[in-house]
Amino acid sequence: MSDSSRPTIEITLLDRQYVIACPPDEESKLERAARYLDRAMQGIHAQGKVVDREKVAIMAALNIANELLETQDEQRAGEQSLSELNQRLEKALSDAPGR
């Protein structure tokens, strides 16, 4: 498929339009991600400390990456807790009288 025939979608980030190649079945995910990124960029831009679009995008990307890593850490901790509880339950069941 040539570049000119690839499906695209238009997104808006910090009041600027971008045309992005995107398979039709992924459009809603891309639109959702673009809205999330745009809100993050708007928030940084609204503070007035960072004006350059590239720097705003980098700060937003760093903030989102930090959110992702914190969420992954919380998920791993939750999985570890579940694993420990499962081991305690299995031990309690195996130590139960009548087994």
N, C-alpha and C positions, 0 to 999 in steps of 0.2 A: 504494500500500500504506500503510495507516495505521500509526502508531507502535505500536499495540497488537498488530498482526499481524506486525511485523518480527521476523525471527529474532534471538535473543539468545543470549549465552553468559555464564556466570558465571566470573569470574576472581578470584583472591585476590592482593592486594598488601599486604604488611606486615600480615598477619593480618586484613585487612578484605575483605569480599566486594563485588564490583562487577558489575553486570549491564551488558553492553556489546552494542550492536547489531552483528551480524556475519553476513554471508552464510554459509550452511552450508559452501560450498567453501573458505572462508577460516578456518574454526575452528582447524585445526591450527596455522596460522601465528600466529594471535592467541594461542593457548595457549602456544606457544613464546616469543613476544615477552613475554607476561605473566610466564612463569617467569624469563626473563632479567632483566626489570625487577625482579621480586620479589627475586631473588638480590642484585641491585645495591642495592636499598633495604635489605634485611636486613643487608648488609655495612656500610652507612653507619650504620644504626640500632644495630648491635652495638658500634660504636666508642664509643657513648654520648655523643658530642659534640653530635649533632643529634637532638632528640627529636620535634619537631613534624613530623607526617606530610607536610605541604606542603613544608617545607624539605628533608626527606629525599628526597621525590620530585623536587624541583628539583635537588638535588645529584646524584641518580642520573641524571637526564636530562642534566645537563651532562657527567657522566663518560661516558655512553654516546655523546653527541654528539662528545666528544673522541675516543673510540675510533673512531667512524665516520670522522671527518675524517682521523685518522692512517692508517686503512686506505685511504681514498681517495687520500691523498698517496702511500702506498706503491704502490698500483696504478698511479697515473699515472707514477711513477718507473720501475716495471717496464715499462710500455707504452713509455715513452721509450727505455729501454735496448733493448727488442726492436726498436723502429723504427730506432735507430742501428745495431744489429747487422744488420738487414735491408739497410739502405743500404750498409754495408760489404761485405756478401755480394754484393749486386747489382753493386757497383763491381768487386769482385774477379773476379766471373764475366765482366763485360764487358771487363776488362783482361786476361783469361786468353789465353795464346797460342792461336792457331787459331780465334779468333772473328772 
